[in-house]
C-alpha cells in the first residue's frame, strides 16, 4: 500500500507545485536556522583529544599579590611563571609535561625565491608533541633537555614547510631564523585542533603556529612575550632575566598522567611544591591550585558563550513559527482536495487509509524540506567561514549533522501535517458528493 500512497502523493505534489515548494521551503528555512546554530554548538563542544582528554590536565598556581586576585573573585592566573614552569616540568611527576608560550620572529629562508616573513612561533618542550598526539608528516619532535641546554632545532607546520621547502621532506635541512641557523627535525601533518584548547590566548579557534622551537630558545634569544602576559610586581626594569625571575606569568603548563588515578598524587606534589615556595617568600596567598582536564578546562574558559545558546533558542522559536506556517499551508493544500478525498471515502477508503496517504505526502514534503534545509545550512556555514576565517578549519556539516537535519525535517513535517491530516481523514463525504 505504501507504493500506492507514494504514487498518489507524488501526483498531488505535481498538481500543486508552487504550494508544495512553498511548504518545503518554509520547513527548510526553519531547519537551516536551527541547524546552523546547533552545528556551531556541536562542533565547538567536541572533545579535541577524545582518547585521553580525561588524563591531560592544565595546571594553575596562585602566585599573585596578597591583597588582590589575578582573576576576580578569587581565581589564580591561567598561566604560570618561568621558574614554576621549569621546576614542575623538570620534576617529572607526570607521564608527560610541557610548558609553552607564543612568540614571533623573522624567518629568512636561504632560497632567494622565498621572501623573509614574520613567523608565529610556539616555544615549547619536546613532550608537547606526544602529549597532544600531534601528527607528523616527516620526522619527529625533539627530546627534553636540561634547563641550561640549548639546541637550535625546529618543527615546521605543513603550511610553513610548503611555503619554504615546497612541501618536500625537509628533515635535516637548515632554516635561518631569529638570527640563528636552525635544523628542521620534523614537519607536522594537518593539525587544526578545534577548540585550540592548549592555548586560548587569542581565542579558542585561532589557527596553529607556523613553527615550533625549544622553550629554552625563548630565554636564550630573549624572544618577545606573546599571548597573555601579566605581572603584579612593579619596577621590573628592561632586563629579560629579571622578567624570567619575576612573578610575571606567560607560560601555559600542561601535564599528562598515566591514568586518572594518579591525579591525587600529582595534586599532593603540587601542594608540597607550593609550600616549599612559600618557605622561600613566594605565594603569599592561600594555596589555590587548579588542575583541570581538557573538558573541564573548556567549560572553565566558557568556549561556548551564553550568546551562542541564546541564538540557538531564537532559532528554535523561528523553527516553531515555520512549523505553524507550514501547518497552515498543508491544511490549505489538503482542503483543496476535499472532493477527491470524499470520493475515495465513498468508494470504500477508511479513515486510516486517508490519514496514511496524507502523512505520506507530508513525509515527502519533509524530505524536500531537508534537502532545502541542508542547502541553506551549507550556505550559512560558508557565510560564517567568510566572516570569521578562524572558524574555517572546523565549521562543516558532517554526516551525523546531515542525518540529524533529515531527521528533524521529517519529524517537523509530520508534526506540521498531523492535525491537517487527521482533520481531512475525518471528513464526512456526504456533503461533497453532488
Buried (B, 14 or more C-beta within 10 A) or exposed (E): EEEEBBEBBEEBBEEBEEBBBBBBBBBBBBBBBBBBBBBBEBBBBEBBBEEBBBBBBBBBBBBBEEEEBBEEEEBBBBBBBBBBBBBBBEEEBBBBBBBBBBBBBEBBBEEEEBEEBEBBBBBBBBBBBBBBBBEBBBBBBBEBEEBEEBBBBBBBBBBBBBBBBEEEEBBEBBBBBBEBEBBBBBBBEEBEBBBBBBBBBBEBBBBBBBBBBBBBBBBBBEBEBBBBBBEBEEEEEEEBEEBBEBBBBBBBBBBBBEEEEBBEEBEEBBEEBBEEBEEEEBBEBEEBBBBBBBBBBBEBBEBBEEEBEEBBEEBBEBBEEBBEBBBBBBBBBBEEBBBEBBBBBEEEBEEEBBBBBBBBBBBBBBBBBBBBBBEBBBEBBEEBBEEEEBBBBBBEBEEEBBEBBBEBBBEBBBBBBBEBBBBBBEBEBEEBEE
